[in-house]
Amino acid sequence: MGNTNVFPNLNITMDIFKEANQFEKLKMSHMSTSDRVEASREAKRLILCINEFYKENKDPNLMNLMKRLTAKKKKIEIRLKGRPATI
C-alpha cells in the first residue's frame, strides 16, 4: 500500500504558514534594492497563496496574517518608491 496523504493540501498549507512566519520575522534593515524587490514579490506570493486558502474556509486568522503581510509589503514598497515630496 502506497503512502498516500489523506489531506494533500495540508502539507502545502503548513509550508505556506511557515514561510509567512519566517517572512514576518525577517529584518528589513540594511537591505539592498534588489533584496527589497525580492521581498516584495515574496510577500505578494505568500498573500495570494494564503488568500486561496482563505476563500475556502474564511478563517479570521488567515485574514489577520494577510493583513500583517500586506502591511510589511507596503513598508517595503514605500522604501523602494520613496516617499512623496511635500509642497
Phi, psi and omega in degrees: 000131183284162179274089180257137180269127181293325180241082185296329181283345181296318178296318178297317180299314181295322178297318179296318180295320178297316179297319180296318178294320177295320180296319179298325182278348183297132178283136182258358181279151178060039177260144175283169179299317180294327176294320179294319178298315179297318179295321179296318179293322178296318178299316179299316179299315180296316181299316180294323178294315180295324179299323178298319177290324180296322179300327183283320188233357175053040179285124181296335177295324177294320179296318178297320178296316178298322179295318180295318179294321179295320179297317180293321179297318180297320178298319179296315183291326176298318180294325179291313185277338183088155179279143179294143180286140177265146183265000000 
